[in-house]
Amino acid sequence: MKNSTLLARTALGPAIGGTLFYVAGHYLPPTPYWDSFLRVLPAGLLLLAIRPGLPRGDWWWKSLVLGTLNMGMFTLFLLISAQRLPGGVAATLNSTSSLVAIAVASVVLKEKIRPHHYIACLVGVTGVALLVLRSSASLDAIGILAGFGSASSMGIGSVLARKWGRPEGVHSLTTAGWTLLGAAVVLLPLSLIFEGAPPSFTGRQLAGLAWAAFVVGALGFALFLSGVQRLPVSQSAPLPLMNPVTAAIVGWVAVGERLTALQALGGVLVFSAILLVANPKLLGRFFPLPEPAKPTAPTAPSADDTARAASSS
């Protein structure tokens, strides 16, 4: 599969995830921990039903780590930041996961990160800020730390997903199922501690949970994980920026929210950031990598050198 096709398919994951904001606000009960748990558990079970398989060897703990970072701790910190900060501030802080990912990749994967990769991510974060940030936003220290915590969790988790890939001969749906169930293991005790017994659900809420689990959880996460396992982090890092773009479009279409000129500009900047990393020549030509020194060809010995060598022998 060509890189551009894989990049577009991977971007569909966070784009689908952007619908969760509307679903959570209109269909899910106000129990975010149980909502998160019931989003990942059925999704993981469905993927393993489609592509059965048990983890082998170190994939037992790797699945738990990836699930904790990409879904468990990410969800926990995201919920804390969303509870303490306006949604726009929380979304903007979370979008810095792209910067975290490429910075960690340069150390963990020794991936060559060029200046235009950082520029693209900064453009994307700026776009998210214009798209969702409001002038009346208030700040809270714990909320800000939690926002950076969610960004760090997702950024590090994406790098480890790339580093570990998946076992040879194991389908990407299987590893996605392992990861989702790993997140469920982390979220279950948190749900019991912070929200007690699971709530009862209406038919409307069950429909919302079905969308969150099978469309956002199973389909969206499987597309995203299978991509980040294969793409360079410098290319996959900006893709989660699609999440707030979709959320803004759904709000505009389904709720009738108005999009200002600045918000439209923000959406354009996000798409531009993704295009910049998908097509490195757009900015990469301004920041060329130094060409490796060419090895010098050995010179033929001169006549004097040959004569001296003969006399010495």
Residue pairs with C-beta under 8 A, 6 or more apart in sequence:
1 9
3 231
3 235
3 278
4 278
6 227
6 230
6 231
7 227
7 231
7 235
7 236
7 239
7 274
7 278
9 223
9 227
10 223
10 224
10 226
10 227
10 228
10 231
10 236
10 239
11 227
11 239
11 242
11 274
12 220
12 223
13 220
13 221
13 222
13 223
13 224
13 225
13 227
13 239
14 220
14 224
14 239
14 240
14 241
14 242
14 243
14 246
15 220
15 242
15 243
15 245
15 246
16 215
16 216
16 219
16 220
16 223
16 246
17 216
17 220
17 221
17 224
17 243
17 246
18 242
18 243
18 244
18 245
18 246
18 247
18 248
18 249
18 250
19 211
19 215
19 216
19 246
19 247
19 250
20 212
20 216
20 247
21 87
21 247
21 250
21 251
22 247
22 250
22 251
22 254
22 255
23 208
23 211
23 212
23 216
24 32
24 35
24 208
24 212
26 208
27 204
27 205
27 207
27 208
27 209
27 211
28 35
28 205
28 208
28 209
28 212
29 35
29 199
29 201
29 205
31 191
31 195
31 198
31 199
32 79
33 79
33 187
33 190
33 191
33 194
33 195
34 191
34 195
34 198
34 199
35 209
35 212
36 71
36 75
36 79
36 187
36 191
37 184
37 187
37 188
37 191
38 198
38 209
38 212
38 213
39 209
39 212
39 213
39 216
39 217
40 67
40 71
40 180
40 181
40 183
40 184
40 187
40 213
40 217
41 180
41 181
41 184
41 213
42 209
42 213
42 214
42 217
42 218
43 177
43 180
43 213
43 214
43 217
43 218
43 221
44 176
44 177
44 178
44 179
44 180
44 181
44 183
44 184
44 217
44 218
45 177
45 181
46 177
46 213
46 214
46 218
47 173
47 174
47 176
47 177
47 180
47 218
47 222
48 174
48 177
48 178
48 181
50 173
51 171
51 173
51 174
51 177
52 174
53 170
53 171
53 174
55 62
55 63
55 178
56 167
59 167
59 175
59 178
62 160
62 164
63 175
63 178
63 179
63 181
63 182
64 182
64 185
64 186
65 160
65 182
66 157
66 160
66 161
66 164
66 178
66 179
66 182
67 178
67 179
67 180
67 181
67 182
67 183
67 184
67 185
67 186
68 182
68 183
68 186
69 153
69 154
69 156
69 157
69 160
70 153
70 154
70 157
70 158
70 161
70 179
70 183
70 225
71 179
71 180
71 182
71 183
71 186
71 187
71 221
72 182
72 183
72 186
72 187
73 149
73 150
73 153
73 186
74 150
74 153
74 154
74 157
75 183
75 187
76 187
76 190
77 146
77 147
77 149
77 150
77 153
78 90
78 94
78 146
78 147
78 150
80 142
80 143
80 146
80 149
81 89
81 90
81 93
81 94
81 143
81 144
81 146
81 147
81 149
81 150
82 90
83 143
84 140
84 142
84 143
84 146
85 93
85 137
85 138
85 139
85 140
85 143
85 144
85 147
86 134
86 136
86 137
86 138
87 132
88 129
88 132
88 133
88 134
88 137
89 133
89 137
89 139
89 143
89 144
89 147
90 143
90 147
91 128
91 132
91 243
91 244
91 247
92 125
92 128
92 129
92 132
92 133
93 144
93 147
93 148
93 150
93 151
94 147
94 150
94 151
94 154
94 240
95 124
95 125
95 128
95 129
95 151
95 240
95 241
95 244
96 125
96 148
96 151
96 155
97 150
97 151
97 152
97 153
97 154
97 155
97 158
97 237
97 240
98 121
98 124
98 125
98 155
98 237
98 238
98 240
98 241
99 118
99 121
99 122
99 125
99 151
99 155
99 237
100 151
100 152
100 154
100 155
100 156
101 154
101 155
101 156
101 158
101 159
101 233
101 236
101 237
102 111
102 113
102 117
102 118
102 121
102 233
102 234
102 237
103 113
103 155
104 155
104 156
104 159
104 233
105 111
105 113
105 159
105 162
105 232
105 233
105 234
105 237
106 112
106 113
108 159
108 160
108 163
109 159
109 162
109 163
109 233
111 232
111 233
111 234
112 234
112 289
113 234
114 234
114 280
114 284
114 287
114 289
115 287
116 276
116 277
116 280
116 282
116 283
116 284
116 286
116 287
117 234
117 237
117 277
119 276
119 283
120 238
120 272
120 273
120 274
120 276
120 277
120 283
121 237
121 238
121 273
123 269
123 272
123 273
123 276
124 238
124 241
124 269
124 270
124 272
124 273
124 274
125 241
126 266
126 269
127 241
127 265
127 266
127 267
127 268
127 269
127 270
127 271
127 272
127 273
128 241
128 244
128 266
128 270
129 266
130 262
130 263
130 265
130 266
130 269
131 244
131 245
131 248
131 263
131 266
131 267
131 270
132 244
132 247
132 248
132 263
132 266
154 240
155 237
158 228
158 233
158 236
158 237
159 233
161 225
161 228
161 229
162 228
162 229
162 230
162 231
162 232
162 233
162 236
164 229
165 229
165 230
166 172
166 174
166 175
166 229
167 175
172 222
172 225
172 226
172 229
173 222
173 226
175 225
175 229
176 218
176 221
176 222
176 225
176 226
179 221
179 225
180 217
180 218
180 221
191 198
201 209
224 239
227 236
227 239
228 236
234 277
235 277
235 278
237 277
238 270
238 273
238 274
238 277
239 274
241 270
241 273
241 274
242 270
242 274
244 270
245 267
245 270
245 271
248 257
248 259
248 263
248 267
251 257
252 258
252 259
275 282
276 282
276 283
301 309
